[in-house]
Amino acid sequence: MAKTKVLIVEDDARIAALLKSYLEADGFLAPIMTESDKVASQVRLSPPHLILLDIMLPGKDGLAVFREIKSFSDIPIIFITARAQEVDRLLGFELGADDYVCKPFTPREVVARVKAVLRRAYPEPVEETFTVGPIYLDSARHVVRINSADVHLTPIQFELLKCLMTQPGVVFTRNDLILKIQGYNFDGYNRTIDTHIKNLRRKLKPYFPEQEVLRSIYGIGYSFMIQETEGPFP
């Protein structure tokens, strides 16, 4: 069975070597790249299963590399950076990052996050489908359709929608949602869940222009509710 490949894009040789050592000890292939301008072409040539991407790279920074890769691939990407400000974390998630690790970190924490993101991005096939109103969700095939139209969601957006669809009308706290989609929690993440919800709302809005499918419950969290309406959907 082929090993799972995690590409490390990091110009700090010490950090890159440490991550490589821990990932390989856990059974991953972990090649290292330091030249940011060559990352996208290498990903096209030999796609990894996941990328650990430092933001503060010399030359083309990690955000530019991220945008370049996402223009042709849905490979999950975890940002690694010394920028610990909340605005930087939110920017990473706004772009569609799957997770965000701030330096200093423990290598074991990074490996745990890698595993969590891989579980979301490459889930074991489960025969589980949900239909609420015009929304159909198929867990095994990672498909979401609204009145037969395919809706493209990131792995986090998919898991959020699935979680909320399982219990329409039930209010989930931010921590509830984090634990269900991440499998763990960490300081500062409860604010970034808002960003994922906002991005998911944006993708659902064209199909429900007259209602808020994902409702904010002030001071608590979010709930999912669809009001039956007449008329066609896009």
Protein Blocks (a to p, Z undefined) as FASTA:
>chain_A
ZZdddddddfblklmmmmmmmmmmnopacdddfblklmmmmmmmmccfbdcddfbbghja
fklmmmmmmmmpccdcddddfblbfklmmmmmmnopabdcdddddfklmmmmmmmmmmmm
mccdddddddehjbccdfklopaceehiacdddfklmmmmmmmmmmghiacdfklmmmmm
nopacehklmmmmmmmmmmmmmmmmmmmmbcfbacdehilccddddddedddZZ
